[in-house]
Amino acid sequence: MSMNDFFLWMSLILGFLVLVSLYRGIGGPGFLNRIVAINDIGTKSVVILVLMGLVIQRVDMFVDISLAYALLNFIGTLAAAKYLERKGAI
């Protein structure tokens, strides 16, 4: 088993875990659980992007894309938390 196969399998496993988090994000019992699940999906997506960069051997391009996606994920989580704070749900 080569390292590319290992990275590919880890990406597939993380993809399955994204689906599990998506279930939690859709059917979560509360707003905070849904926000954490969506943030978890974003974090796993960043890791999958970097692993795909390793498989394709273009890490530099995929790291740039994953950093931009991580920044958007962080800003989205902050915006949702600020909205829920003003609404009084937290």
The first five atom37 places (N, CA, C, CB, O) and aatype in JSON, in Angstrom:
{
  "aatype": [12, 15, 12, 2, 3, 13, 13, 10, 17, 12, 15, 10, 9, 10, 7, 13, 10, 19, 10, 19, 15, 10, 18, 1, 7, 9, 7, 7, 14, 7, 13, 10, 2, 1, 9, 19, 0, 9, 2, 3, 9, 7, 16, 11, 15, 19, 19, 9, 10, 19, 10, 12, 7, 10, 19, 9, 5, 1, 19, 3, 12, 13, 19, 3, 9, 15, 10, 0, 18, 0, 10, 10, 2, 13, 9, 7, 16, 10, 0, 0, 0, 11, 18, 10, 6, 1, 11, 7, 0, 9],
  "atom_mask": [
    [1, 1, 1, 1, 1],
    [1, 1, 1, 1, 1],
    [1, 1, 1, 1, 1],
    [1, 1, 1, 1, 1],
    [1, 1, 1, 1, 1],
    [1, 1, 1, 1, 1],
    [1, 1, 1, 1, 1],
    [1, 1, 1, 1, 1],
    [1, 1, 1, 1, 1],
    [1, 1, 1, 1, 1],
    [1, 1, 1, 1, 1],
    [1, 1, 1, 1, 1],
    [1, 1, 1, 1, 1],
    [1, 1, 1, 1, 1],
    [1, 1, 1, 0, 1],
    [1, 1, 1, 1, 1],
    [1, 1, 1, 1, 1],
    [1, 1, 1, 1, 1],
    [1, 1, 1, 1, 1],
    [1, 1, 1, 1, 1],
    [1, 1, 1, 1, 1],
    [1, 1, 1, 1, 1],
    [1, 1, 1, 1, 1],
    [1, 1, 1, 1, 1],
    [1, 1, 1, 0, 1],
    [1, 1, 1, 1, 1],
    [1, 1, 1, 0, 1],
    [1, 1, 1, 0, 1],
    [1, 1, 1, 1, 1],
    [1, 1, 1, 0, 1],
    [1, 1, 1, 1, 1],
    [1, 1, 1, 1, 1],
    [1, 1, 1, 1, 1],
    [1, 1, 1, 1, 1],
    [1, 1, 1, 1, 1],
    [1, 1, 1, 1, 1],
    [1, 1, 1, 1, 1],
    [1, 1, 1, 1, 1],
    [1, 1, 1, 1, 1],
    [1, 1, 1, 1, 1],
    [1, 1, 1, 1, 1],
    [1, 1, 1, 0, 1],
    [1, 1, 1, 1, 1],
    [1, 1, 1, 1, 1],
    [1, 1, 1, 1, 1],
    [1, 1, 1, 1, 1],
    [1, 1, 1, 1, 1],
    [1, 1, 1, 1, 1],
    [1, 1, 1, 1, 1],
    [1, 1, 1, 1, 1],
    [1, 1, 1, 1, 1],
    [1, 1, 1, 1, 1],
    [1, 1, 1, 0, 1],
    [1, 1, 1, 1, 1],
    [1, 1, 1, 1, 1],
    [1, 1, 1, 1, 1],
    [1, 1, 1, 1, 1],
    [1, 1, 1, 1, 1],
    [1, 1, 1, 1, 1],
    [1, 1, 1, 1, 1],
    [1, 1, 1, 1, 1],
    [1, 1, 1, 1, 1],
    [1, 1, 1, 1, 1],
    [1, 1, 1, 1, 1],
    [1, 1, 1, 1, 1],
    [1, 1, 1, 1, 1],
    [1, 1, 1, 1, 1],
    [1, 1, 1, 1, 1],
    [1, 1, 1, 1, 1],
    [1, 1, 1, 1, 1],
    [1, 1, 1, 1, 1],
    [1, 1, 1, 1, 1],
    [1, 1, 1, 1, 1],
    [1, 1, 1, 1, 1],
    [1, 1, 1, 1, 1],
    [1, 1, 1, 0, 1],
    [1, 1, 1, 1, 1],
    [1, 1, 1, 1, 1],
    [1, 1, 1, 1, 1],
    [1, 1, 1, 1, 1],
    [1, 1, 1, 1, 1],
    [1, 1, 1, 1, 1],
    [1, 1, 1, 1, 1],
    [1, 1, 1, 1, 1],
    [1, 1, 1, 1, 1],
    [1, 1, 1, 1, 1],
    [1, 1, 1, 1, 1],
    [1, 1, 1, 0, 1],
    [1, 1, 1, 1, 1],
    [1, 1, 1, 1, 1]
  ],
  "atom_positions": [
    [[0.85, -1.18, 0.0], [0.0, 0.0, 0.0], [0.89, 1.24, 0.0], [-0.97, 0.0, 1.23], [1.75, 1.41, 0.87]],
    [[0.68, 2.08, -0.97], [1.49, 3.29, -1.06], [0.86, 4.4, -0.21], [1.62, 3.74, -2.54], [-0.26, 4.28, 0.28]],
    [[1.61, 5.48, -0.06], [1.1, 6.6, 0.72], [-0.09, 7.25, 0.03], [2.21, 7.63, 0.94], [-1.0, 7.73, 0.72]],
    [[-0.11, 7.28, -1.31], [-1.26, 7.85, -2.01], [-2.53, 7.06, -1.72], [-1.0, 7.88, -3.51], [-3.6, 7.64, -1.55]],
    [[-2.4, 5.73, -1.67], [-3.56, 4.91, -1.33], [-4.02, 5.19, 0.1], [-3.23, 3.42, -1.49], [-5.22, 5.26, 0.38]],
    [[-3.07, 5.35, 1.01], [-3.41, 5.66, 2.4], [-4.13, 6.99, 2.51], [-2.15, 5.69, 3.26], [-5.15, 7.1, 3.2]],
    [[-3.61, 8.02, 1.81], [-4.26, 9.33, 1.84], [-5.65, 9.27, 1.22], [-3.41, 10.37, 1.11], [-6.57, 9.94, 1.69]],
    [[-5.8, 8.48, 0.17], [-7.1, 8.34, -0.47], [-8.1, 7.67, 0.47], [-6.97, 7.54, -1.76], [-9.25, 8.09, 0.55]],
    [[-7.67, 6.63, 1.16], [-8.55, 5.95, 2.11], [-8.92, 6.86, 3.28], [-7.89, 4.68, 2.63], [-10.07, 6.85, 3.74]],
    [[-7.97, 7.63, 3.77], [-8.28, 8.56, 4.85], [-9.27, 9.63, 4.39], [-6.99, 9.23, 5.38], [-10.14, 10.04, 5.16]],
    [[-9.15, 10.06, 3.15], [-10.11, 11.03, 2.61], [-11.51, 10.42, 2.52], [-9.66, 11.51, 1.23], [-12.49, 11.1, 2.82]],
    [[-11.59, 9.17, 2.12], [-12.9, 8.51, 2.04], [-13.52, 8.32, 3.42], [-12.76, 7.15, 1.35], [-14.72, 8.5, 3.59]],
    [[-12.69, 7.97, 4.4], [-13.2, 7.81, 5.77], [-13.68, 9.16, 6.31], [-12.1, 7.21, 6.69], [-14.73, 9.24, 6.94]],
    [[-12.91, 10.22, 6.06], [-13.33, 11.55, 6.5], [-14.6, 11.99, 5.77], [-12.21, 12.57, 6.27], [-15.44, 12.67, 6.36]],
    [[-14.74, 11.61, 4.51], [-15.96, 11.9, 3.78], [-17.17, 11.24, 4.41], [0.0, 0.0, 0.0], [-18.25, 11.84, 4.49]],
    [[-17.0, 10.0, 4.87], [-18.1, 9.33, 5.58], [-18.4, 10.04, 6.9], [-17.74, 7.85, 5.84], [-19.57, 10.19, 7.26]],
    [[-17.38, 10.49, 7.6], [-17.6, 11.21, 8.85], [-18.26, 12.56, 8.62], [-16.28, 11.4, 9.58], [-18.97, 13.06, 9.49]],
    [[-18.04, 13.16, 7.45], [-18.76, 14.39, 7.1], [-20.25, 14.11, 7.0], [-18.23, 14.97, 5.77], [-21.07, 14.91, 7.44]],
    [[-20.6, 12.96, 6.43], [-22.01, 12.6, 6.33], [-22.64, 12.39, 7.71], [-22.18, 11.33, 5.49], [-23.79, 12.75, 7.94]],
    [[-21.87, 11.8, 8.63], [-22.36, 11.63, 10.0], [-22.58, 12.99, 10.66], [-21.36, 10.77, 10.84], [-23.58, 13.2, 11.35]],
    [[-21.64, 13.9, 10.45], [-21.79, 15.26, 11.01], [-22.95, 16.0, 10.35], [-20.49, 16.06, 10.85], [-23.62, 16.81, 10.99]],
    [[-23.18, 15.74, 9.07], [-24.3, 16.36, 8.38], [-25.62, 15.92, 8.98], [-24.25, 16.04, 6.89], [-26.55, 16.72, 9.11]],
    [[-25.71, 14.65, 9.35], [-26.91, 14.15, 10.02], [-27.13, 14.91, 11.33], [-26.8, 12.63, 10.29], [-28.25, 15.28, 11.67]],
    [[-26.05, 15.13, 12.07], [-26.15, 15.86, 13.32], [-26.49, 17.33, 13.08], [-24.84, 15.76, 14.1], [-27.22, 17.94, 13.86]],
    [[-25.97, 17.89, 12.0], [-26.25, 19.28, 11.68], [-27.69, 19.5, 11.27], [0.0, 0.0, 0.0], [-28.27, 20.55, 11.57]],
    [[-28.28, 18.55, 10.58], [-29.67, 18.69, 10.15], [-30.63, 18.36, 11.29], [-29.95, 17.78, 8.95], [-31.6, 19.08, 11.51]],
    [[-30.37, 17.29, 12.0], [-31.31, 16.85, 13.02], [-30.86, 17.12, 14.44], [0.0, 0.0, 0.0], [-31.34, 16.47, 15.37]],
    [[-29.96, 18.06, 14.63], [-29.46, 18.36, 15.97], [-30.56, 18.87, 16.89], [0.0, 0.0, 0.0], [-31.52, 19.49, 16.43]],
    [[-30.43, 18.61, 18.18], [-31.48, 19.03, 19.1], [-31.53, 20.53, 19.33], [-31.3, 18.34, 20.4], [-32.56, 21.04, 19.77]],
    [[-30.47, 21.25, 19.07], [-30.48, 22.69, 19.33], [-29.61, 23.44, 18.35], [0.0, 0.0, 0.0], [-28.89, 22.85, 17.54]],
    [[-29.67, 24.77, 18.45], [-28.89, 25.61, 17.54], [-27.39, 25.4, 17.72], [-29.24, 27.06, 17.74], [-26.65, 25.31, 16.74]],
    [[-26.94, 25.34, 18.95], [-25.51, 25.21, 19.2], [-24.96, 23.89, 18.67], [-25.23, 25.32, 20.69], [-23.85, 23.86, 18.14]],
    [[-25.73, 22.81, 18.81], [-25.29, 21.53, 18.27], [-25.18, 21.59, 16.76], [-26.24, 20.42, 18.68], [-24.27, 20.99, 16.18]],
    [[-26.08, 22.29, 16.13], [-26.03, 22.42, 14.67], [-24.84, 23.25, 14.22], [-27.33, 23.03, 14.14], [-24.2, 22.93, 13.23]],
    [[-24.54, 24.32, 14.94], [-23.39, 25.16, 14.6], [-22.1, 24.37, 14.74], [-23.35, 26.42, 15.48], [-21.22, 24.45, 13.89]],
    [[-21.98, 23.61, 15.81], [-20.78, 22.81, 16.02], [-20.65, 21.74, 14.93], [-20.8, 22.14, 17.42], [-19.55, 21.48, 14.45]],
    [[-21.76, 21.14, 14.53], [-21.72, 20.12, 13.48], [-21.29, 20.73, 12.15], [-23.07, 19.44, 13.33], [-20.5, 20.12, 11.43]],
    [[-21.8, 21.9, 11.81], [-21.42, 22.54, 10.56], [-19.96, 22.98, 10.61], [-22.34, 23.75, 10.27], [-19.25, 22.88, 9.61]],
    [[-19.5, 23.46, 11.75], [-18.09, 23.8, 11.91], [-17.21, 22.56, 11.77], [-17.84, 24.49, 13.27], [-16.13, 22.62, 11.19]],
    [[-17.67, 21.45, 12.3], [-16.96, 20.18, 12.18], [-16.86, 19.75, 10.71], [-17.66, 19.1, 13.01], [-15.82, 19.24, 10.28]],
    [[-17.93, 19.94, 9.96], [-17.92, 19.61, 8.54], [-16.88, 20.47, 7.81], [-19.32, 19.81, 7.91], [-16.15, 19.97, 6.96]],
    [[-16.82, 21.74, 8.15], [-15.85, 22.63, 7.52], [-14.42, 22.23, 7.83], [0.0, 0.0, 0.0], [-13.55, 22.28, 6.96]],
    [[-14.17, 21.84, 9.07], [-12.83, 21.42, 9.47], [-12.41, 20.15, 8.74], [-12.76, 21.2, 10.97], [-11.28, 20.04, 8.25]],
    [[-13.32, 19.19, 8.66], [-13.01, 17.95, 7.94], [-12.83, 18.2, 6.46], [-14.11, 16.93, 8.15], [-12.02, 17.54, 5.81]],
    [[-13.56, 19.15, 5.9], [-13.39, 19.48, 4.49], [-12.01, 20.07, 4.22], [-14.47, 20.46, 4.04], [-11.41, 19.8, 3.18]],
    [[-11.51, 20.88, 5.14], [-10.16, 21.44, 4.99], [-9.12, 20.32, 4.98], [-9.86, 22.45, 6.14], [-8.2, 20.34, 4.16]],
    [[-9.27, 19.36, 5.87], [-8.33, 18.24, 5.93], [-8.43, 17.4, 4.66], [-8.59, 17.37, 7.18], [-7.41, 16.95, 4.13]],
    [[-9.64, 17.17, 4.16], [-9.82, 16.41, 2.93], [-9.16, 17.13, 1.76], [-11.32, 16.18, 2.63], [-8.53, 16.49, 0.91]],
    [[-9.28, 18.45, 1.69], [-8.63, 19.21, 0.63], [-7.1, 19.05, 0.66], [-8.99, 20.69, 0.74], [-6.48, 18.87, -0.38]],
    [[-6.53, 19.1, 1.83], [-5.07, 18.94, 1.93], [-4.66, 17.51, 1.55], [-4.58, 19.27, 3.37], [-3.65, 17.32, 0.88]],
    [[-5.44, 16.52, 1.98], [-5.13, 15.14, 1.6], [-5.24, 14.94, 0.09], [-6.06, 14.18, 2.33], [-4.43, 14.22, -0.5]],
    [[-6.24, 15.56, -0.52], [-6.36, 15.45, -1.98], [-5.19, 16.13, -2.68], [-7.68, 16.08, -2.44], [-4.74, 15.67, -3.73]],
    [[-4.69, 17.21, -2.1], [-3.5, 17.85, -2.64], [-2.28, 16.93, -2.56], [0.0, 0.0, 0.0], [-1.45, 16.93, -3.47]],
    [[-2.19, 16.15, -1.49], [-1.09, 15.19, -1.38], [-1.23, 14.07, -2.4], [-1.04, 14.61, 0.04], [-0.23, 13.62, -2.96]],
    [[-2.45, 13.62, -2.65], [-2.66, 12.55, -3.62], [-2.34, 13.03, -5.03], [-4.12, 12.04, -3.55], [-1.68, 12.32, -5.8]],
    [[-2.79, 14.23, -5.38], [-2.59, 14.77, -6.72], [-1.18, 15.36, -6.87], [-3.65, 15.83, -7.03], [-0.75, 15.64, -7.99]],
    [[-0.47, 15.53, -5.76], [0.88, 16.1, -5.71], [0.89, 17.57, -6.13], [1.81, 15.31, -6.6], [1.81, 18.03, -6.81]],
    [[-0.13, 18.3, -5.7], [-0.21, 19.75, -5.87], [-0.6, 20.37, -4.52], [-1.25, 20.14, -6.98], [-1.61, 21.06, -4.42]],
    [[0.2, 20.12, -3.52], [-0.11, 20.54, -2.16], [-0.2, 22.05, -2.06], [0.94, 20.02, -1.19], [-1.05, 22.57, -1.33]],
    [[0.66, 22.77, -2.78], [0.68, 24.23, -2.66], [-0.66, 24.84, -3.06], [1.79, 24.8, -3.52], [-1.14, 25.76, -2.39]],
    [[-1.26, 24.36, -4.12], [-2.53, 24.9, -4.57], [-3.66, 24.56, -3.58], [-2.88, 24.36, -5.98], [-4.48, 25.41, -3.25]],
    [[-3.68, 23.31, -3.12], [-4.75, 22.89, -2.23], [-4.63, 23.48, -0.83], [-4.77, 21.39, -2.14], [-5.64, 23.66, -0.16]],
    [[-3.42, 23.79, -0.4], [-3.26, 24.45, 0.9], [-3.82, 25.86, 0.84], [-1.77, 24.48, 1.32], [-4.47, 26.31, 1.78]],
    [[-3.6, 26.55, -0.27], [-4.17, 27.89, -0.42], [-5.69, 27.85, -0.41], [-3.67, 28.54, -1.73], [-6.34, 28.67, 0.24]],
    [[-6.25, 26.89, -1.13], [-7.72, 26.76, -1.16], [-8.25, 26.39, 0.21], [-8.14, 25.69, -2.19], [-9.27, 26.93, 0.64]],
    [[-7.57, 25.48, 0.9], [-8.06, 25.06, 2.21], [-7.95, 26.18, 3.25], [-7.29, 23.83, 2.69], [-8.8, 26.28, 4.13]],
    [[-6.92, 27.02, 3.15], [-6.81, 28.15, 4.08], [-7.94, 29.16, 3.86], [-5.45, 28.85, 3.9], [-8.5, 29.69, 4.82]],
    [[-8.27, 29.41, 2.61], [-9.39, 30.31, 2.33], [-10.7, 29.72, 2.83], [-9.48, 30.59, 0.82], [-11.52, 30.44, 3.4]],
    [[-10.88, 28.43, 2.64], [-12.1, 27.78, 3.11], [-12.17, 27.77, 4.64], [-12.19, 26.34, 2.58], [-13.24, 27.96, 5.21]],
    [[-11.04, 27.57, 5.29], [-11.01, 27.59, 6.76], [-11.35, 28.98, 7.29], [-9.63, 27.16, 7.28], [-12.05, 29.11, 8.3]],
    [[-10.87, 30.01, 6.62], [-11.19, 31.38, 7.03], [-12.68, 31.66, 6.87], [-10.37, 32.38, 6.21], [-13.29, 32.27, 7.75]],
    [[-13.26, 31.23, 5.76], [-14.71, 31.39, 5.57], [-15.5, 30.62, 6.61], [-15.11, 30.94, 4.17], [-16.52, 31.1, 7.11]],
    [[-15.04, 29.42, 6.94], [-15.71, 28.62, 7.96], [-15.66, 29.32, 9.32], [-15.06, 27.23, 8.05], [-16.65, 29.33, 10.04]],
    [[-14.52, 29.89, 9.66], [-14.37, 30.59, 10.92], [-15.26, 31.83, 10.98], [-12.91, 30.98, 11.14], [-15.92, 32.07, 11.99]],
    [[-15.28, 32.6, 9.91], [-16.11, 33.81, 9.87], [-17.59, 33.43, 9.95], [-15.83, 34.62, 8.59], [-18.37, 34.12, 10.62]],
    [[-17.98, 32.37, 9.27], [-19.38, 31.93, 9.33], [-19.78, 31.49, 10.73], [0.0, 0.0, 0.0], [-20.9, 31.77, 11.17]],
    [[-18.9, 30.8, 11.42], [-19.19, 30.38, 12.78], [-19.31, 31.58, 13.71], [-18.1, 29.42, 13.29], [-20.19, 31.63, 14.57]],
    [[-18.41, 32.56, 13.55], [-18.5, 33.77, 14.36], [-19.79, 34.54, 14.09], [-17.3, 34.67, 14.11], [-20.42, 35.05, 15.02]],
    [[-20.19, 34.62, 12.82], [-21.43, 35.32, 12.48], [-22.64, 34.62, 13.08], [-21.58, 35.43, 10.95], [-23.55, 35.28, 13.59]],
    [[-22.67, 33.3, 13.02], [-23.79, 32.56, 13.59], [-23.83, 32.72, 15.11], [-23.7, 31.07, 13.22], [-24.91, 32.87, 15.69]],
    [[-22.67, 32.7, 15.75], [-22.63, 32.87, 17.2], [-23.06, 34.28, 17.6], [-21.22, 32.59, 17.73], [-23.77, 34.45, 18.6]],
    [[-22.65, 35.27, 16.83], [-23.05, 36.65, 17.12], [-24.56, 36.82, 16.95], [-22.3, 37.64, 16.21], [-25.21, 37.5, 17.75]],
    [[-25.11, 36.2, 15.91], [-26.55, 36.27, 15.67], [-27.32, 35.61, 16.82], [-26.91, 35.58, 14.33], [-28.31, 36.16, 17.31]],
    [[-26.86, 34.45, 17.25], [-27.55, 33.78, 18.35], [-27.39, 34.52, 19.66], [-27.05, 32.36, 18.5], [-28.27, 34.47, 20.52]],
    [[-26.27, 35.21, 19.85], [-26.09, 36.0, 21.06], [-27.05, 37.18, 21.1], [-24.64, 36.5, 21.16], [-27.65, 37.46, 22.14]],
    [[-27.22, 37.85, 19.98], [-28.15, 38.98, 19.92], [-29.59, 38.52, 20.04], [-27.97, 39.76, 18.62], [-30.43, 39.22, 20.62]],
    [[-29.88, 37.37, 19.51], [-31.24, 36.85, 19.56], [-31.6, 36.4, 20.99], [-31.39, 35.67, 18.57], [-32.77, 36.36, 21.36]],
    [[-30.58, 36.08, 21.77], [-30.81, 35.63, 23.14], [-30.95, 34.13, 23.28], [0.0, 0.0, 0.0], [-31.45, 33.65, 24.3]],
    [[-30.53, 33.38, 22.26], [-30.66, 31.93, 22.3], [-29.54, 31.28, 23.09], [-30.7, 31.37, 20.9], [-29.64, 30.11, 23.48]],
    [[-28.47, 32.03, 23.32], [-27.33, 31.44, 24.05], [-27.41, 31.86, 25.5], [-25.96, 31.87, 23.43], [-26.55, 31.49, 26.3]]
  ]
}
